[in-house]
Amino acid sequence: MKSKWGSNGFTLVEIMITLAILGILVVSFTSLFANGMIHIFTFGQKSQAIHVAQTKMENTLAGEQTLTEGQTDSTSLTIHFSSGKEITVQGKKVTVDAPYKNGSVSLTSFIPNR
């Protein structure tokens, strides 16, 4: 049976299937971008916390900040070489923490005795 309008257009079923596929794609990409933004925001906060912890550690190592935060009184560091030799150095282990919304950043350094 011939149509009065010709056969150059799309049927309603074809249009509905196309719209359904496009809807699925739009929803998928929207959730992908939303999760990406959440991760970018979280890693930005973590980066700022790392900067704060690094500044605290630099101030501690420069002697501008007291060594009370996370410091153990005295410890030793033993370095083992592949030749079988070892070196033991006496000093202090200093740990600084910087919290952020989803956790905290912790930096640890060893300060040898002079």
Residue pairs with C-beta under 8 A, 6 or more apart in sequence:
10 18
42 101
42 102
45 100
45 101
45 102
46 100
46 102
46 103
46 105
48 100
49 98
49 99
49 100
49 104
49 105
50 98
50 105
52 98
52 105
53 96
53 97
53 98
53 105
53 106
53 107
54 107
56 65
56 69
56 96
56 98
56 107
57 94
57 96
57 107
57 109
59 65
60 66
60 67
60 69
60 94
60 96
60 109
61 94
61 109
61 111
67 92
67 94
67 111
69 94
69 95
69 96
69 97
70 94
70 95
70 96
70 97
70 106
70 108
71 92
71 93
71 94
71 95
72 92
72 93
73 92
74 90
74 91
74 92
75 90
75 91
75 92
75 93
75 110
76 88
76 89
76 90
76 91
77 88
77 89
77 91
77 110
77 112
78 86
78 87
78 88
78 89
79 86
79 87
79 88
79 89
80 86
81 87
89 110
89 112
89 113
90 112
90 113
91 110
91 111
91 112
91 113
92 110
92 111
92 113
93 108
93 109
93 110
93 111
94 108
94 109
94 110
94 111
95 106
95 107
95 108
95 109
96 106
96 107
97 104
97 105
97 106
98 104
98 105
99 105
